[in-house]
Amino acid sequence: MDEEKELTAEEQETTAEVPEETAAQEDTVTQEEAAAGAAEDAAGAEDSAEEVCGEETTETAAEEEQKPKTRKERIAFHLFDIASVVGTAVIAIMVVFTFFWRVVGVVGPSMQPTLYENDWLAVSAIPKTLKAGDVVIVTQPNAFDEPIVKRVVATEGQTIDIHDGHVFIDGVQRVETYIAPDVMTEREDLDNYPLTIPEGMVFVMGDNRPHSTDSRSSAIGMIDTDYILGTVSFRMMPFGKWKVGMEYNYA
């Protein structure tokens, strides 16, 4: 009996020791797993940092590649930008002056004092109904074989007469404020007045009547409106004298 009790006591001690050892082993395993997890987390953080650094390095390298690296390259880059802007502006101006306006230079004194030789005019290329007072560019073939700039004095259906140095439209004297006050209008070589303007035609004269060859002369005659290049919109040169109007400045 005593031996059995002793064995039983020993077995109990052994049984008690086993859980303690197991607990110790579990503690060891848990610590090892925790250490391993911490190591993995550290490695992951390092990999993430490396990836971020790698991305930043790649972006920086790409930016550096896009930037000019030398002074010559920077100058070339800026010159290219300037050329692009200027080229775009030139194309835009060409489009505007092809489809909306044309540029025409004045030759001769026939439109003084409204226009002078070497004035540059912007001529509207958009068709419009012509009226008395419009300054127009005429391309109809003439004795001079060149375009002329004149003012419309009478339009289709109107009757023009010239006598006593003045112009009469439908029997009423035309007050022409765009010519100098001492200028008198003569008939020249056409003498079939009063003259009714046919359909599709206009009668033109220069503002400098004594020094203008126009519809009063057989060298020009009445103008077919199909040969009107356009009406003068404004003066481009001399700079600042834009207006080309009906009125003559007597000052």
C-alpha positions as CSV (number, residue, x, y, z in Angstrom):
1,M,0.0,0.0,0.0
2,D,2.8,2.4,0.9
3,E,4.5,1.7,-2.5
4,E,1.3,2.3,-4.4
5,K,0.8,5.6,-2.5
6,E,4.4,6.6,-3.3
7,L,3.8,5.7,-7.0
8,T,0.7,7.7,-7.1
9,A,2.5,10.7,-5.6
10,E,5.3,10.4,-8.1
11,E,2.7,10.1,-11.0
12,Q,1.0,13.3,-9.7
13,E,4.3,15.1,-9.6
14,T,5.1,14.0,-13.1
15,T,1.7,15.0,-14.3
16,A,2.1,18.4,-12.7
17,E,5.5,18.9,-14.4
18,V,4.1,18.1,-17.9
19,P,1.7,21.1,-18.0
20,E,4.5,23.3,-16.7
21,E,6.8,22.2,-19.4
22,T,4.0,22.6,-22.0
23,A,3.3,26.0,-20.8
24,A,6.9,26.9,-21.0
25,Q,7.1,25.5,-24.5
26,E,4.0,27.5,-25.5
27,D,5.5,30.6,-24.0
28,T,8.7,30.0,-26.0
29,V,6.8,29.4,-29.2
30,T,4.6,32.4,-28.7
31,Q,7.7,34.6,-28.2
32,E,9.3,33.1,-31.2
33,E,6.2,33.7,-33.3
34,A,6.0,37.3,-32.0
35,A,9.6,37.9,-32.9
36,A,9.1,36.4,-36.3
37,G,6.0,38.6,-36.9
38,A,7.9,41.7,-35.8
39,A,10.7,40.8,-38.2
40,E,8.3,40.3,-41.0
41,D,6.6,43.7,-40.3
42,A,10.0,45.4,-40.2
43,A,10.9,43.8,-43.5
44,G,7.5,44.8,-45.0
45,A,8.1,48.4,-43.9
46,E,11.5,48.4,-45.4
47,D,10.1,47.0,-48.7
48,S,7.4,49.6,-48.7
49,A,9.9,52.4,-48.0
50,E,12.1,51.0,-50.8
51,E,9.1,51.0,-53.2
52,V,8.2,54.6,-52.2
53,C,11.8,55.7,-52.6
54,G,12.0,53.9,-55.9
55,E,8.9,55.6,-57.2
56,E,10.1,59.0,-56.0
57,T,13.5,58.3,-57.6
58,T,11.8,57.3,-60.9
59,E,9.5,60.4,-60.9
60,T,12.5,62.6,-60.1
61,A,14.5,61.0,-62.9
62,A,11.6,61.5,-65.3
63,E,11.2,65.1,-64.4
64,E,14.9,65.7,-64.8
65,E,14.8,64.1,-68.2
66,Q,12.0,66.5,-69.2
67,K,13.9,69.6,-68.1
68,P,16.5,71.1,-70.3
69,K,19.9,70.3,-68.8
70,T,22.1,72.9,-70.4
71,R,21.9,76.6,-71.1
72,K,21.7,76.0,-74.8
73,E,18.8,73.6,-74.4
74,R,17.0,76.1,-72.2
75,I,17.4,78.8,-74.8
76,A,16.3,76.5,-77.6
77,F,13.3,75.5,-75.5
78,H,12.3,79.2,-75.0
79,L,12.9,80.0,-78.7
80,F,10.7,77.1,-79.7
81,D,7.9,78.5,-77.4
82,I,8.2,82.0,-78.9
83,A,8.2,80.6,-82.5
84,S,5.1,78.6,-81.7
85,V,3.3,81.7,-80.4
86,V,4.4,83.9,-83.3
87,G,3.5,81.2,-85.8
88,T,0.0,80.8,-84.4
89,A,-0.5,84.6,-84.4
90,V,0.7,84.8,-88.0
91,I,-1.7,82.1,-89.1
92,A,-4.6,83.7,-87.3
93,I,-3.8,87.1,-88.9
94,M,-3.6,85.4,-92.4
95,V,-7.0,83.8,-91.9
96,V,-8.6,87.1,-90.8
97,F,-7.1,89.1,-93.6
98,T,-8.0,86.3,-96.2
99,F,-11.6,85.8,-95.3
100,F,-12.6,89.1,-93.6
101,W,-10.3,91.9,-94.7
102,R,-7.7,92.5,-97.4
103,V,-4.8,95.0,-97.1
104,V,-4.6,97.6,-99.9
105,G,-2.1,100.4,-100.4
106,V,-3.1,103.8,-101.8
107,V,-1.3,105.1,-105.0
108,G,-1.8,108.6,-106.2
109,P,-3.5,111.8,-104.9
110,S,-7.0,111.2,-106.3
111,M,-8.6,110.7,-102.8
112,Q,-7.0,113.6,-101.0
113,P,-7.8,114.9,-98.4
114,T,-9.4,111.7,-97.2
115,L,-6.6,109.4,-98.2
116,Y,-3.0,110.0,-99.2
117,E,-0.5,108.1,-101.2
118,N,1.2,105.2,-99.2
119,D,-1.8,104.9,-96.8
120,W,-2.6,101.3,-96.0
121,L,-6.2,100.3,-95.8
122,A,-8.1,97.4,-94.4
123,V,-10.8,96.5,-96.9
124,S,-13.8,94.4,-95.9
125,A,-14.2,91.3,-98.1
126,I,-17.7,90.6,-96.8
127,P,-20.3,91.5,-99.4
128,K,-22.6,94.4,-98.5
129,T,-25.2,96.7,-100.1
130,L,-23.3,99.7,-101.4
131,K,-24.5,103.2,-100.5
132,A,-23.4,106.7,-101.4
133,G,-20.4,107.7,-99.4
134,D,-18.7,104.2,-99.3
135,V,-15.0,104.2,-100.1
136,V,-14.4,101.2,-102.3
137,I,-11.6,99.3,-104.1
138,V,-12.4,98.8,-107.8
139,T,-10.8,96.0,-109.8
140,Q,-12.8,96.5,-113.0
141,P,-10.5,96.7,-116.1
142,N,-9.6,100.2,-117.0
143,A,-7.2,102.3,-119.1
144,F,-4.6,102.2,-116.3
145,D,-4.8,98.4,-115.9
146,E,-4.7,98.7,-112.1
147,P,-7.1,98.7,-109.2
148,I,-8.4,102.1,-108.1
149,V,-9.8,103.5,-104.8
150,K,-12.8,105.8,-105.2
151,R,-16.0,106.9,-103.4
152,V,-19.5,105.8,-104.4
153,V,-21.5,108.9,-105.3
154,A,-24.6,107.4,-106.9
155,T,-26.1,103.8,-106.9
156,E,-28.4,101.9,-109.2
157,G,-31.6,103.7,-110.0
158,Q,-30.4,107.1,-109.0
159,T,-30.0,109.9,-111.5
160,I,-26.8,112.0,-111.3
161,D,-26.2,115.4,-112.8
162,I,-23.1,117.6,-112.7
163,H,-23.4,121.3,-113.3
164,D,-22.2,124.6,-111.9
165,G,-19.4,122.7,-110.2
166,H,-21.8,120.7,-108.0
167,V,-23.2,117.2,-108.0
168,F,-27.0,116.6,-108.1
169,I,-28.7,113.3,-107.2
170,D,-32.3,113.0,-108.3
171,G,-32.4,116.7,-108.8
172,V,-31.1,117.5,-105.3
173,Q,-27.6,119.0,-104.7
174,R,-25.4,116.6,-102.8
175,V,-23.7,118.2,-99.8
176,E,-20.2,116.7,-100.0
177,T,-18.5,117.3,-96.7
178,Y,-15.7,115.0,-97.6
179,I,-14.1,117.3,-100.2
180,A,-12.4,120.6,-99.6
181,P,-14.8,123.6,-99.6
182,D,-13.1,125.2,-102.7
183,V,-13.2,122.1,-104.9
184,M,-15.5,122.3,-107.9
185,T,-16.7,119.1,-109.7
186,E,-16.4,119.1,-113.5
187,R,-18.0,116.8,-116.0
188,E,-14.8,115.7,-117.9
189,D,-15.3,113.9,-121.2
190,L,-18.7,112.2,-120.3
191,D,-21.4,114.7,-121.2
192,N,-24.6,112.7,-121.3
193,Y,-26.0,114.1,-118.1
194,P,-28.4,113.7,-116.4
195,L,-27.4,110.0,-116.2
196,T,-29.5,107.3,-114.6
197,I,-27.4,104.5,-113.0
198,P,-28.3,101.1,-114.5
199,E,-29.0,98.1,-112.3
200,G,-25.9,96.5,-110.8
201,M,-23.8,99.6,-111.4
202,V,-22.4,102.5,-109.3
203,F,-21.0,105.9,-110.2
204,V,-17.7,106.6,-108.4
205,M,-15.5,109.7,-108.0
206,G,-12.3,110.6,-106.2
207,D,-12.5,113.2,-103.4
208,N,-9.7,115.2,-105.1
209,R,-12.0,116.0,-108.1
210,P,-9.6,118.1,-110.2
211,H,-7.0,115.2,-110.0
212,S,-9.1,112.1,-110.2
213,T,-9.9,109.9,-113.2
214,D,-13.2,108.2,-112.3
215,S,-16.7,107.5,-113.6
216,R,-16.8,111.0,-115.2
217,S,-14.2,109.7,-117.7
218,S,-14.6,107.1,-120.4
219,A,-11.2,105.7,-119.2
220,I,-13.1,104.4,-116.2
221,G,-16.9,104.7,-116.7
222,M,-19.6,103.4,-114.4
223,I,-18.6,100.4,-112.2
224,D,-20.1,97.0,-112.2
225,T,-20.6,96.0,-108.6
226,D,-19.1,92.6,-109.3
227,Y,-15.8,94.4,-109.7
228,I,-16.0,95.9,-106.2
229,L,-13.2,94.2,-104.2
230,G,-14.6,95.6,-100.9
231,T,-15.3,98.6,-98.9
232,V,-12.7,100.4,-96.8
233,S,-13.2,99.6,-93.1
234,F,-10.3,101.5,-91.5
235,R,-6.8,102.8,-92.2
236,M,-3.9,100.7,-90.9
237,M,-1.1,103.1,-91.7
238,P,-0.2,105.8,-90.7
239,F,-0.5,104.3,-87.3
240,G,-3.3,105.9,-85.2
241,K,-5.2,107.5,-88.1
242,W,-7.7,104.7,-88.2
243,K,-10.9,106.5,-89.3
244,V,-11.8,106.8,-93.0
245,G,-15.2,108.6,-92.8
246,M,-17.6,110.7,-94.7
247,E,-16.5,114.0,-93.1
248,Y,-13.7,116.2,-94.2
249,N,-11.8,118.0,-91.4
250,Y,-11.6,121.7,-92.4
251,A,-9.2,122.5,-89.5
